[in-house]
Amino acid sequence: MRLDEEIGVTYRQLDWWTRQGYLHAREETGSGYSRSYTESEKNVARLMGRLVRVGFSAGFAGKVARAFLEGDRESKVVDLGEGIKIRILE
């Protein structure tokens, strides 16, 4: 299954997120190659997809997803500063 189908977004959304720098594809040279992603990037994409579906912008969803996945996942809380926290239930 392709990543876009797996996380419930369109191929164009996934492509745009990558071109904007929200996601990082593995480096593969030449045209005609489909992008591939590490497992950690797939996890960022999955969480971004969930956040975008509930109304977050792609840029903000990318920041929240990375902060959550790189932080203390046990607390399931992302501290965005200035008293703003988001709890993510998996």
C-alpha positions as CSV (number, residue, x, y, z in Angstrom):
1,M,0.0,0.0,0.0
2,R,1.3,3.5,-0.9
3,L,1.9,5.9,2.0
4,D,-0.8,8.4,0.7
5,E,-3.4,5.6,0.7
6,E,-2.2,4.3,4.1
7,I,-2.6,7.7,5.9
8,G,-5.8,8.8,4.0
9,V,-4.4,11.8,2.1
10,T,-4.0,12.4,-1.6
11,Y,-0.7,11.8,-3.4
12,R,-0.7,15.5,-4.2
13,Q,-1.0,16.4,-0.5
14,L,1.9,14.1,0.3
15,D,4.0,15.5,-2.6
16,W,3.3,19.1,-1.5
17,W,4.1,18.4,2.2
18,T,7.5,17.0,1.0
19,R,8.2,19.9,-1.4
20,Q,7.4,22.3,1.4
21,G,9.8,20.5,3.8
22,Y,7.2,19.2,6.2
23,L,8.3,15.7,5.3
24,H,11.7,14.4,4.3
25,A,11.9,11.7,1.7
26,R,14.9,9.5,1.2
27,E,17.3,10.8,-1.4
28,E,16.9,9.0,-4.7
29,T,18.2,10.4,-7.9
30,G,16.5,10.8,-11.3
31,S,13.0,11.3,-12.4
32,G,10.6,8.4,-12.5
33,Y,11.4,7.2,-8.9
34,S,8.6,7.3,-6.4
35,R,9.5,8.8,-3.1
36,S,10.2,6.6,-0.2
37,Y,10.2,7.5,3.5
38,T,11.8,6.2,6.6
39,E,9.5,4.7,9.3
40,S,9.8,7.8,11.4
41,E,8.8,10.0,8.5
42,K,5.8,7.8,7.9
43,N,4.8,8.3,11.5
44,V,5.1,12.0,11.1
45,A,2.9,11.8,7.9
46,R,0.3,9.7,9.7
47,L,0.0,12.1,12.5
48,M,0.0,15.1,10.1
49,G,-2.8,13.5,8.2
50,R,-4.9,13.1,11.4
51,L,-4.2,16.7,12.4
52,V,-5.0,18.1,9.0
53,R,-8.3,16.2,8.9
54,V,-9.4,17.9,12.1
55,G,-8.6,21.4,10.8
56,F,-4.9,22.1,11.4
57,S,-2.9,23.7,8.7
58,A,-0.2,21.4,7.1
59,G,2.6,23.5,8.4
60,F,1.3,23.6,12.0
61,A,0.4,19.9,11.8
62,G,4.0,19.1,10.8
63,K,5.4,21.0,13.7
64,V,3.1,19.4,16.2
65,A,3.7,15.9,14.7
66,R,7.5,16.3,14.9
67,A,7.4,17.7,18.4
68,F,5.1,14.9,19.6
69,L,7.2,12.1,18.0
70,E,10.5,13.5,19.1
71,G,9.4,14.4,22.6
72,D,8.1,12.5,25.6
73,R,5.5,10.3,24.0
74,E,4.4,8.8,27.3
75,S,2.8,12.1,28.4
76,K,1.0,12.4,25.0
77,V,1.2,16.2,25.5
78,V,2.9,18.6,23.1
79,D,3.8,21.9,24.8
80,L,3.5,24.6,22.1
81,G,4.6,27.4,24.4
82,E,2.7,30.4,26.0
83,G,0.3,28.1,27.9
84,I,-0.8,26.1,24.8
85,K,-0.7,22.3,25.1
86,I,-2.2,19.7,22.9
87,R,-2.9,16.2,24.1
88,I,-2.7,13.5,21.4
89,L,-4.5,10.3,22.0
90,E,-3.3,7.4,19.9
